[in-house]
């Protein structure tokens, strides 16, 4: 069983993933699968061209080596597919199906096709099919729970091939002939045992070895545990293990019987850690997770995890930092053992310790990026050394490697329902860490899901302030990705929640954002009205900088509506407000916009004077980019006034300014649709 060839991060694009020489047996099944690629389908037999990719199904119980067979088959035929191999896992370790939208997003990310955060299943499936339309890829769908998952991801390209791994048939997908796995043949099973025990104990007692294979029914996962048990006991004979297995009786599957034996012979502390690994999110565990679950030292946890790898109870994951995966076939056995031997209160306490440790690691992960902040430095130094990261790069590597587990932690914590305070803290820190290391845009797809979880908790716990924050965050992402109508609905809901919470920040932000959404939808009257409401609130709270900015947004709405007189009054008020607040650069930009509106209104002389005034203010602000833009606007205005010589002088001045100034970002405009940034939820306080 070489299931570890599957990328636990979810998806992978490559030409060859499995390493030749690690696969045993299944010769007949591999031959059947290769032949099935070329088999004439029902469409071909009826004279039609196949409309979609062919699906090959490998069916078997977890632990039967179904993923290993799929990986070996992919390795053997990958060269036929010039655009490589795509992999995605469609089942969580506990058997929960992965939502199609999450799987499609992972596949599109592997293809380098970014998609808007929050896009639905249908849009993502259509985008995936479009991305695969001109490609020849091999798509491996592991742990498929049903036909609906596979069908939603199935390319419309006959040149592609889909290999699906599932526990049973995929009823509903036509022309699929399953390759059903049983146990390994005796020779392959003995070879698998030999890898763990060495050849001596197998060759000196071949009949006992064959009896052990028979007791395990050739089940690869059971044989791996048997081999690990023997490897840990060099003085034990194969016959000893066979006798103990027979003493276990016939209850349960071979895997469950050998697991009970391995669990019973572990030291009590190790057995407890093993049971608690059933709580590891996404089946992924690192020394910190194991340490927190069991309440032991990180060093002791790391040693125990390495021992579990040797026993076949865990497998290592390729990552910059130590990380392990619980095989999916062992997950139900671990859960049963935990429920049998641990009290519910102990399990809940272990889960709480794990979440608390995760929160502190995320705090450290973010703090390492703020070393120029004295408070952040002090907080970082106050943390235990084991929780600190040496460099920002190390923190980013940890965050990237643990991303699937961290997102799963948030989902599980919210689903638990009993640890909502910890869940809120976890999500708050996860948002902040992701933004610090990956940026708002880079982390947007994950942030969208986290904010949705925050909203779930806020609604369940009747927390209007958190509800308003989550709705604002979700709506901001919707607005940035062109789903303005959806954003408007959420902004209105955020306004209601903000009023219920008596949160002036949320209500003000929501009112302004409602106005921004109406502006984007070209409903300029409503936009001006909502900006006016937000302005009244800011003035009542004496928030002068925001009030000056809102005068500009009102003026923008009037400009788009062609009401140039009202727009000019708005920009004059904005410029005056910025001057009173000492924001010279903002005053210059407001005057620049005023000059633009005056030109629209057919008053070029006034526009010329205002533009010259704006140039003076831009000079005081040392804003060279704005100075250059204003010089160009002066040139355009002078051309309209039939003064080409003066226009040439101003164009030359603009070119000189741009040549002498260093590259810089363009200033943010005063106007436009909502441009508010995602903020983390306020639960951390």
N, C-alpha and C positions, 0 to 999 in steps of 0.2 A: 504494500500500500504506500503510494507516494503522493498522497493528497497535498503534501506541502508544496508541490509545484504550483498550486493555485495561489495567485496573488491575493492576500487577505485584505488588501486595501480596496478591493472591490472589482477593479477592472485593469486590464493590461493590454498593451498593443505591442506585439513582438512577432518575430519570425519563428523562433524556437525557444520554448520555455523549459521543457523537460530535459533532463540529462540522460543521454543514452547509457545503457548499462545498469540502470537501477530498476528496471521493470522485469517482472517475472511472469511467465505463463501467458494465458489468454491468447494463444496462437490462433485458435479457431475463431474466436470473437473478432480479433483484428482482421482476419481474412474476410469474414462476413461483412464487416464495416467497410472495408476497401471496396468490396464488390458492390455494396449497396450504393456507393457514390454513382456508379455507372448504370445501375439498374434503371430500366425504362419505367417511368412513372405512368400514372393513369392518364395524365394529359398527353404524354408522348404517344401512348398506345391509341388514343382517340384522335391523333393527328393534330393536336394543339401544341403550342409552345408553352413550356412550363412558366406560369406567371410569377412564381416566387422561388425563393431559395429552397433547396432540398433540406429536409430535417432528418438527421440520424439520431435515434434515441438510444441511450444506454441506461437501462433500468436495473435497479438493484437496491437492496437495503443499505442504509448508512453503514460504512465500514466494510462493505463488500469489495472495495477497490474500484468502484465505478469511476471516481474522479481520476484515479491513476490510469485506468484504461483509456479514458477520454484524453488525458494528457499525452499518453504514448501514441495514441492514434493521431492526435494533432501533430505531434513531432514528426511522424512518418509521412504525413501528407502536406505539411505546411508549405513546402516549396512549390506546390501547385497554385498557391494563392499569393499572387505577387504583392498584394497590399497588406500582407501580414495576418496576424491572429489577434482577435479581440476576445477578451474574457470578462465575464461578469458573474457574480454569485447572486442567485435569486432567492436564497433562503437565509434567514438569520440562524445563528447556532441553535436557538431554541425551537427551530422549525417554523417560525413566523415568516410568511412570504414577504419578500422585499417589494415595496411599492414599485410599480412599473416606471413611474416618473423618476424615481431615484436611480433605477438601473439604466434607464435611457440617458439620463444626464451624465452618469459615469461613462457610458460608452461614447457619448458625444464629446466629453472632455478628452478622452483618450484619442479621439480623432482630430482634436484641435478645433472643434466647432463649439464656441461658447454660445450659450442660450440664456435668455432672460431668466433671472431668479423668479420663482413662482409660476413659471409656465406649467400648464396642465399636461395630463397624460397624453391626450390626443395630439396636442401641438408638438410635444417632445417625440412621440412615435413618428409623426409625419416628418419632422426634421431629421430624425435618424434615418428613415428610409431615403430621404433626399440625399443625405450625406453618403449613403452606401450605393446610390444609384449607379455611379460610374466606377465603383471599386469592385475588386475581386478579393474578398476577405473570407476568412474562416472564423466563425463566431461560436465560441464555446459558452453555453449557458449552463452553469453548474447549479445543482440543488433546485431545479425548477419545481415549484409546488403544483403547477397545473398548466393546462393548455392556454389559458388566457394570458399568462405572463409571456409565454413563448410567442404566441401569435402577435402580441403587441410589439415585439421586437424583431419580428421576422422580416428580413429584407425582401423587397419586391424584385430582386435581381437574381435570375437563375444562376448567374456565374458565382454567386456566393454559396457557402455551405454552412449550415447550422448543426452543431453537435450539442444536443440537449442531454443533461444528466438529471434523472428523476428517480423517485422511488417506485413509480408505476407508470402505466400507459398515459399518453397525452390525448385523451379522447377529445375530438373536436378539430384536430389538425389532420388533414387528409394525407394519405400516402406515406404514413410513418410506420415502419416495421421495427419494433423494438429489439434490441440486443439485450436479452435478460441474463444477468449474472447470477451464478451460483457460487459454490466454493471453488477454491483453486484445486488443480489436479495435485495428486500426491507428491510428485517430484518437485513441482514449484513450491508447494507448501513446505516441504522439507528444506528446500533451498532458503526459503524465507526464515525458517527457524535457525538454520546454520549461520545466517548473517549475524544473529544475536549471540548464539551460544558457542560458535566455532564448530568445526567439523567433528571433533573427537567424540563428544557425547552422543552425537547422532549416529556415527558409524559404529561405535561399540555396542549400541543397543538399538538397531534399526527397527525392531518390532515395536518397542515402546514408543519410539519416535512416530512411527506410523499410527500407533494407537492414539497418541496425543493429537495428531492431525485429524484423526477420525472423530475424537471427542470435540475438537474445535470445528468440525464439519468443513474444514478447509477455509474457514472465514478469515480473511486477511487480518482484520483488526484484532480478533481473538488470538491469532497466531503471533502477532507482534507483542501483545501483552504477555503471552506465554514465553516468548523468547526473552523479553525483558526480565521477567521473573527469574528465569534460569540464569541469565547473564549476571544478575545481582547475587546469585548463589552458586559460585563455581564448584562447590563440593556436592551440590545436589545432582542426582541423576534425573534423566528425563522421566524414568518410571515413577520417581517420587511425585513429580507434578501431575502425571497422569492419574496416580492413585488419589491425590487430593481432589482432583477434579471429579472423579467418580464419587468420592465421598460427599461432594457438594450436592449430589442428587441430580435429577433431571429437570428441576424447575428453571424456567427461563431459557433464554437463548445461550449458545456457547459463549458469546461475548459477555453477557451478564454474569455467567457463572465464573469465568476467569477474572472478571473485574472484581467480583465479591471476594475472591481468593486473594487477589493482589491488595485490595483495600484492607482486608483483615490482617495481612502480614506486615503492613506498614507500621512504623512507630506512631504512637498516638498523636503526637504533634504534627507529623507529616500527613497522617490520615485526615486530620481536621483541616489543614490547609487545602488538601485535595478536595474535600467536600465543599469548602467555601469558594473554590474556583467556579462553582456553578453560578455564582453571582457576578463573575467577571463580564463586563459589558462587551457584546459582540464576540464573546469567547476569546478575547484578547487579554493577556495579562502580562504585566512587567513586575519587577521586584517591588516597586512601590505599591502596586495594587495588592499583591499577595501579602506584603508586610502590613498594610492597613487592614485588610480583611481579617487576618489572623492575630493582629496585635503583637507581631514579633519584629525583630530587627530586619533591616533591609538586607544585610549580609546573609542572615539565616534564611530569609525568603529566597534569595538568589540561589543559594546552595540547594535548597529543597526543589526549586523549579528545575535546576539542572539534573537532579536525581530523577525527577519525573520524566524528563526527556529520555534518559537512559532506560527507563522502565516502559517507554512507549505510551505514557499517559499524556504527554504533551509533545508538541513539535515546535522547533524554533522558527521564527519568522525573520526573514532578511530585513534588517532595519539598522539605522546608525546606533541605536541603543538596544540593550537586551530586551527582547520581546518574544512571547510564546503564544501559542494558540491551542485551545482545547479542541481536540477532534470532535466534529459534530456528532459522531456515533456515541461518544461518551457523555454528551451533555445530559440526556435523560437519566443515565445511570448516576451521574453526580448529583442531580437534583433529588433523585429518590434517596440517595445516601444522606444528603444534607437534611431532608425532611424527616428521615428516620432517626438520625443521631443528634440533631441540633434542635433546640427549642425555637419557636418562631421569634421570640424576643431576641435571642442571640443572633439569628440571621438578620433581623432588622438592624441590630446594633452594628454588625459587621458591615452591612450595606452603608450605614451612616458614616462609619469610620472611613470607608473607601471614598465616599463622596467628599468628605471633609478634606482628606488628603489631596484629592483631585483639585479642589478649590484652592488649596494652598500652593500646589504646583503651578496652577494657572496664574495665581498672583505673582509668583516668582518669575514665571515665564514672561509676564508683561513688564514687571519691574526692571528686568535686566535691560530693557530697551529705553529706560528713562534715567540713565545714570547721571544725566545733567540736572536732574531734579533732586534737591537735597532730601526732601521728604521720602521720595522713592528709594534713594540710596540708604537712608536710615532704616526704612522698612525692610529692605533686602538684607541688610546686615543683621537685623534682628531675627531673621529666619534661621532654623537649623541648617548647618552646612549641607546635610544630605538633600535638602529641598532647593538648594541654590543651583543655578546654571552658571558654568564658567564664562560663557560668552553669549551674545545674542544669537550667534549662529547655532550654538548647541541648543539653545531654547527653541529656535525655529525648527531644527531637526526633530526635536522631541515632539513639538506640536504637530508637525507634519506626519510623523510616524504614528502618533497616538490619535490622529484625527478620527478614524472610524470608531475607536473605543470611546473617545470623548463625546462624539455626537450620540453614540448609543447610550452613554451614561445619562445624557440629558433626556433622551426619550424614555429610558427606563425609570429615571427619577420622577418624571412627570406622570408616567403610567402608574407608578406605585401609589401615589395619592396620599401617602402618610409622611412624606419627607419634603413637603412643598417648600419649606423655608430653605433647606439645603439645595433643593432643585433651583430655586430662584437665584441663590448665590452662585451656584455652579454656572448657570446660563449667563449671568451678568459677567462673570470673570472670563467665560469662554468667548463671549462677544469681544471683550476688551483685548484679550490676548490675540485673537485672530485679526482684529483691526490693526493692532500694533505691529504684527509681523507680516501680514499679507495685504494690508490695506482694505479699505471699505469695498472697493470694486472687486478685488481678488477674492475676498471672502464672501461676497454677496450671496451666492447660492446657499451656502451653509447658514449665513446669518438669517436668511429668510425663514428657513426651517426652525431656527432657534426662536426667533420672534413669534412664530406661530405657537410654539410650545409655551412661551411666556404668556401669550394670550389665553391659552387653554387653562393654565394655572390661575391667572387673574380672574377669569370668568368662574372657575370652580370655587375659588375662595372669596369671590365678591370683593376684589381689590381694584377699585376704579382707577386709581392713579397708575398702577402697573398696566391696566388694560389700555388706558390712554397712550402710555408710552409704546406699548407693543403695536397698537394700531397705527400710530404715527410712523414707527419704523417700517412696518409692512407697507403702508401707503407710500412712503418715500421711495421704496424699491419699485413699487408698481409705477409710480410717476416717472422714475428715471428710465424705466424700460418700456415706456410707451403705452402702458395700460392705464390711461388717465381716468377713464370712467370708473374702473375698479378702485383707483386711488381716491377718487372723490367720495365714494361710498364709505371708505374706511376713514377718511378725514372727518366726515360728518359724525361717524360713530365715535371717533376720538374726541371730538368736541363735546358730545354728550357725556362721555366718561370723564373728561376733564372738568366739566361743570359739576358732575356728581361728586368728584373728589375735591372740589374747590381748589383746583390747581391752576393758578394764573398762567404759569408757563405753558402747560398743555393746551389750555383754551386759546391763548394767544397764538401759539404755533398752529393749532388746528384751524383757527379762523383765517390766518394768513395763507395756510396751505390750501384751504377750500378756495380762496380767491385765486391762488396760483393754478389750481386745476381748472377753474372756469376760464382763466386766461388762456390756458393751453387748448381748451375746447372752443375758443373764439367767442365765448359768451362774455363780452367785455363789460356789459352793464352789471351783471352779477359779480364779476371779478372786482370792479371798482367798489361795489357795495360791501363785499366781504373785506377788502383791504381797508375800507373806511371803518368797519367795526373793529378790526384789529388795531387800527390807529387810535380809536377812541379809548380802547383798553390800555394801550401803551401810554397815552397821555395822562390817563387817570392815575397810572402808577409812576408817572414822571420818568419813564424810560425813554430818554430823549434821543439816544442813538437809534433805537429801533423805530421811534416815531419819524425821524428824518428819513430813514430808509423806506418806510411805508408810504411817505409822501411820494417818493420816487415810483413805487409800484402802482399807486393810484394814477400817477401821471402816465405811466406806461399803458395802462388799460385805456385811458382816454385817448392816447396817441393812436393806438390800434383802432379805436372806434372812430377816429377822424375828428374828435372834439379837441381841436388844437388850442383853443382858448383855455379850457380847463386843464389841459396838459401843461401849458406854460405856467399856470398858477401853481400846479403841483411841483414842477421842477424848481421853480423859484423858492417855494417853501422848503423843499428838500435841501437846496444849496444853502439857504439861510440856517437851517437846522444843523447841517454838518459844520458850517463855520462856527456857530455858537459852541458846538461840542469840541472844536479844535481838530476835527478830522479834515485836514486840508485836501488830501487826495480824494476823498469822497465828495467834497465840495466841488473840486475840479471836474469830476466825472458828471456830477449833476448839472453843472453849467454846460458841459459838452452836450448832454442830452437836450438841454434847453435850446441850445443853438440849433440842434438838428430839427426840433419841432418848429422853431421859428422859420427855418428854411422850408419845411413842409407847408407852413401857413402862408408862404409867399412873402416873407419879410426878410430878404437877403441882407439888407443893411443892418437890421437888428441882429440877425444871426452872426454877421461879421463882427460886430462889437462884442457880443456875448462870447464868441469863440476866442477872441483876443484876450478877454478877461479870463477865460478858462485856461488859456496857455500860461498866463501869469500864475494862476493858482497851481497848475501842474508843475511849474518851475519851482514854486515854493515847496511842493511835496517831493521834489526830486524824482518825479515819475516820468522817466524819459520815453517810455513806450506811449504814454498818453500824450506827451508833448508832440511826438512824431505824428500820431493819429490826428491831433488837432491841427497841426501844420498842413496836413493833407486836406482836411476839411476846409481850412481857410483857402487853400488853393482852388478847391472845387467852387466855393462860394464866389471867389474873385473872378473865376472864369464865367460864372453866371452873370456877373456884373460887368463883363466885357473888359477885364483888366488882365490879359494873358501874361504880361510882363511880371506883374506882382505875383501871379499864380506860380510862375516858374520859380521865383525866389523862394516861395514857401515850400514847394516840392523839393527844391535843393536842400532847404533847411531840414526837412523831414529825413531825407536820405543821409545827411550828415549826422543827425542825431542817432539814427539807427546804426550807422557804422561805428560810432564812438561808444555806444552803450553795449554792455554785455547782454547775452541772451537771457531773457527772462520770460516768465509766464505772463500771458495777457491778463490784465486786471479783470476781476469778476464783474459782470455787468450788473447795473442797478436793477435791470428789468428782467423779464423772462418768466418762465413757469417756475414752479416750486423748486428750489435748489438747496433744501435743508439737508444736512448730513444725518446719517444714522447715528443715533445716540444709544448708549447702553441703557438697560433698564435701571430704574432707581432703587432696585431691591437691595443693593449691596449696603446701603446705609444702615 
